[in-house]
Amino acid sequence: MGLISRRQALLSSVLALPAERSAEVSFEFGEPYLLVSVKTGASGIYAPHAFRASSGPIFLGYYTYPDDFGPEPFPAALLRSTDNGLTWRSLGERGNLGYMFGERPDGSVLAVDCQGNVDSDGQYASTVQEFGAKGTAAPRFSKIRVHGFRKGEEPYFHLTRMVRAKDGSLVTAAYSPADGSTREMWYTNKPSAKPTRIVCLSSIDDGRSWKFLSNVALDETNRAREHRNIGLSEPFVEALPDGRLLCIYRDDRRQTGNEYRLMKQCWSADSGATWTQPVSSGVAGVDPCLLQMQNGVLLCSFGRPGVWLMYSLNGGVHWEGHTSIYSPTSPPPRDVAPAALRRPWSHAYTSMVALSEESGLFFFDIHEHRMPWTGRLPAAEAGPEHRANSIFAVPFRVIRKKR
């Protein structure tokens, strides 16, 4: 069996993960493989975020250094594959806190810096790399302006993408304090002193400029109570087949008891101008990623605890088929000596792209896993001389049963 078919045909003979089955949909998973890896004892190489152009090229960004690396803005690498994820080429590294991806009608791909800057006129702007010729040409750098925010505000495009709304505009989601800068949250790890919000932005010029369109969700609670870190963050938007938009995001506030990180979701029927009241997705997690498959199945990946995949057949109203892709997601205690044996663990930020009507690639990271590595996802302990951090790809297939 050839290399491509071995990795991506998803035959039962190479299944490396259990398949979750339900009454209407089943998942099959192919053999995992490495995209990028480095031997290190720190937590770098994590948070993959991917986009596949309509013409085929796949772009993948990821963080290259551990959280405590320090420089502002935090650097991220960018890769591109033109053979459905089999091989990858580096496109360099930028200090930008990652990428927001999208596509213009002519097939050119946009990779927008998630972290921009406030220009001298007080207007927020971000750098964009435009890859012409159906996403394969060398990039052209330019700037986009983001309008509709008060002077000094910094909306953050968290590892997301833009989608085409039914009115023809491009739409994306970001998060920010209701007033002020996000940088204190990023670089000091302090809880926000002001309410946070999920915002919808739109572009009517194919991503050349953006404007504030609406609040998707606003934290209007009493900030004097106990709170964790950012509050509302990490939104992701998908366009549904019926023309609505679905936005799912991380809610880091305490919900009931000691429970945090419940993921909330909202819908828009008017291209992002207004949104329904937030409701629970029914699961706790971070960094949700949505992917509408052409066979009608809506996917959502997320993490912590564990790395997970679930699906919906009604636009996110009900999520089913909760499937664990990888379970070790807790880093070792701080008092464990670096020279000691360690279990591998994942930062549990995930991403997905579709390769066909029912197949795709699932991306996530694993830290401090044993090397050399072959076959199934690594779970064995490793000493310092045999540890590596890596981004993994897992081929998957979503089979919708015929009625």
N, C-alpha and C positions, 0 to 999 in steps of 0.2 A: 504494500500500500504506500502511495507517495506521501511526501511530507505534508502537503496541503490537505489532502483528503484525510490523513491520519489525525490532523489536529482539528479539522473543521467539518468533516462529514457527520460527526456526532453519532457514530455507530455505537450500538450497545457494547461491542467488544472493547471499546476504549473508554467507557464511562469511568471517570475518576471520582465522581460524587454521586450520592443517592439522588434519584429522581423523585420529586414531589408530585403526587397524582391526586386529582380530585374528580368530581363528576364530569366536568366539562373541559378542563385544561390540564395538561401535564408538561413538566419541564424535563428536558434531557440535557446533560452536561458532558462536554468533551474533555479531553486531556488538558489540564492547565499547562501554561508555559510562561517563561520569563520574558519580559520586555526589556527591563533595565535592572541592573543589580550592582551593588557596591559592598565591599567588605568593610564593615564599620561596627563600632559598639554603640553608636548614637542612634537617634530615631529619624535620620534623614531618609529621603526617598519615600514620599508618601503623598496622599491626596490626589490620585489621578482624576483628571476630568477630560472627557473625550467628546469629539464631534465628528460625524461622518458627512461629507459633502454628498450632494445628490449624484455627482459624477464618480464617486467612489473613494477618494482619498480620505484617510482618517487622521485627525489631529489629536494629539494627547499632550496635555500639560500636567506637570506634577511639581511638588515642592522638593527641592534638592538638599535642604539642610534641616537640622532639628529645630524645634520651636524656639529654643533659647539661643539660636545662632546670633541674632541681634540686629543686623543692619536694617535700616529703613530705606526704601521699601524692601520687603522680604522677597528673595529671588525665587523664580520658577523656571523650569526648563520646558522646551516645546519640542515634540517629535512629530514626524509625519510618516504615514505608511501608504503606499499606493498598491498594495497587494493583499488587501483585506486583513491587515494586521500580522502578516507573516514576518515581514522585515520592517525595520524602522530606521529613519534617518534623523539625526539631531538638527534642529533649526536654531540652536543656541539657547541662551539663558538671559532673562531680564529680571530686574528688580521691579516687580509689579503685583505681587500677591496672587499670581495665577491669571487665568484667561477666561473671558466670556466669548463664546463662539457663535457664529451665525453665517448666513449665506445670502448673497444678492441674487436677483433674478438671472444675471448673466453667468452664474456659477462660481463667481469669485467668493472666497472664504474670508471672513473677518475674524481676527483674533484680537480682542480688545483687552488691554490691561485692566485687571480687576481693580487695582488701586491707581487712581489718577492723582492730580494735583490741583490746587486752587491757584489760578493764574493771578497776575498782578491786578487785574480788574475785578477780582473776587469770584470769577466764574469758574466752575469746576470743569476740568477737561481731562481726557484720558487718551493715551496713545493707542493706535490701532495698526496692526499689520494686515494688509490686504494681499491675499494670495490669488492672483489672477489666473487665467487660462485653466479654469475648472479646478482651482486649488493646488495646482502643481508648479506654478511659476514662482520665481523669487519674490519675496514680499516687498510691498511698497508701504513705507511708514507715513502716517499722517496723524492728525489729532481730531478727536470728536469733542464737541461741546455738549454739556448736559445742562439744560435750562430748567428753571422752575424751582430751584432751591435757594434758600437764603444764603447770604454771603457767609462763607466759612463752613457750610454744610458739606459733608462728604458721603454721598451714597456709595455703597460698596457692592460691586457686581460679584457676588460670591460664586466662583467656579460654576457658572451657569451658562445658559445659551439664550439666544433670541429666537422667537417663533413668529410665523406669519399668522396674523389674526384675520378674521373673515372680512374686515373692511380693507384689507390690503396693507395695513401698517405692520411694522415689526414691533414686537412687544417683548419686554423682559421684566424681571423683578430684581430688586436690590434691597438692602437693609441699611438703616442708619438711625442714629438718635433723632427724636422728633425736633431737636434743636442742638446744633453743635457738631463736633468732630467725632469720627469713629476711631481716630488713631489712639486715643487713650485706651480704648477697649482692646485694640490689636496688640499694642506694644507694652502695656503695663499690666495686662491681665486683671484689671480691676472691674468690678461691677459698674455698669453704666449708672451715672448719677441722674440721668434723665430718661424718660420713656423712650423705648425703641419702637421702630415700626418697620413693616414690610411695605415697600412702595412699588408701584407699577410705572414703568417708563415706556414711552412709545417713540417711534421714529417713522416719519412719513417720507423720508428721503433715502431709504434703504441703508440706514445705519450711519449716515454721515453726521447726524446730530440727533440728540435725544432730548425729550422734555418730560418733566413730571406729569403724570396723567391722573393718578389716584392713589389713595392709601388702600392697600389690600387688608392690612391688619395693623391696629395700633394698640400698644400697651397703655391702657388708661388706669391701671391699678395704682394703689398707694405704694410709692417707691420706698417708703420708710420700712416696709416689711422685708422679711428675708428674701434675698434675691440671688440669683446665680449669674455671674458673667454678663452676657450680652442681653439676654431676655428673648426677643424675637429675632431670628436670624436664619441664614442659609436657605433662602427660598429657591424654588425651581418651578418653572412654568412649562406646561405642555398644551398644545392645541389639540382638542378632541375632534373626532370625526363629525360631530353635530354642530361644529362651529364655536362651541364654548371654549373658554380657557380654564384650566385647572392650575392652581398654585398651591403647592404643599411646602411647609416650612417647619423649622425647628423652634419649639417653644421651650426655652430654658428656665422658665419660671416654675416655682413649686406649684404642683397641681393639687394633689390630694396626699396627705401624709408627707412622706419624704420623696415622692415621685417627681422626677424632673424629665425633661427632654421628650415630652409628648409631642408628636408631630400633628400639626393642625393643617386644615386645608379650606380653600375657598374657591368658588367658581365665578366666572364672569360670562355673561351672555351678550355683552356689548363691546367686545374687543378691548376690555380692560378699563373701561370708563367707570364702572361700578362693580362691586363684588358682594357676594353673599356673606352673611355672618360666618366667622370661622367655626368649624366643627372639628372634633377629634377624628384622626385617621384610624384610631383604635390601637395604635402601636407607639412605643417610645423609640426614639432613635435620633441620629444626627445625619446631616448632609443627604437628604433624600434626592434621588434622581428619578425622573419620569421618562418613560419611553413608550410612545404609542406605536404598536406593531401594525403592519398592514393587514394582518389577519383579524383585526378587531380587538386584540387583547392589549390592555394597558398595563405596563409594568412599572413597579416602583422598587428601587433598591435603596438600602439604608444600612446603618450600622450602630453598634453599641447598645446593649451588649450583643456581640456576634456580628457577622456580615450576612445580610438577609436579602431575599428577593420575594416579592409577592405580586399578585395580579388582580385586575378588576375587569369585569365585563360590562360595567355600567358607569364608566367615567369616573371611578374613584369613590362612588357612594358606598360600595362594599368592597373590601379587600379580602382576598382569599389566597390559598396555596402558600402560606408563609413557609419559606424554605431556607434553611440554614446553609450557607455556602462555606462558612468558616467560623469556628467558635472561639479560639483563643484570642481575646481582644483586650486583655488587661496587661499592661506593662508590669515588669517585676517591681517589687517594692524598692523604694529609694535606698534602703539600707542593705540591699543585696550587692555584694561585691562584684565589680565588673568581670573579675576573673572566674566567678562561679558559673556553674551550668545554668542556663536560662531557657525557659520555654519561649517559642516564637509567639508573637502577638501582632495584631493589626491595629493601625490607627482607625480603621473601619470607615474611611471615606471611600465611596464607590462611584462608579460611572458605567454607562452602557451605550453601545451603538448597535443599530440594526444592520445586518448584512443582506438580508432577504426578507420576504414576507413573514417568515417565522423563525429566523435564526439571527444570532448576534454575538457580540463579545461583551463580557462582564469584566471590569477592571477593579482591582483593589491592591493594597499593599500588605506585605508581611515583613515584620522587623525581626532581626536577630534569629533567623532560621538557619538550620544546618546546611552547610555546603560541603561537598557538591550535592546538587539536588536533582532528582529525576522523579518522574511519575506523579504521584498524588501530592496534594498540597501539604507542605511540611508541618509536622506537629511535634517532632522529637526535640528534646533539649540539646543545646550545643554549647561548647566552650568558646572562649574568645578567639581562638585561632581558627575556628570553623564557622563563624557567624557572618551573615550578610543581611542586608535590607534590599528588598526587591519590589517591583511592580509586576503583578501577575495578570495574565489574561486567561479567562475561562470561556471557551466557546459554549453557547447554549442554543437550545431549540425550544420553542414554545408551540406545543401541539394542541390545537383546538379540535376537540372531537366533533365529528359530524352528527347532527341530530337525525 
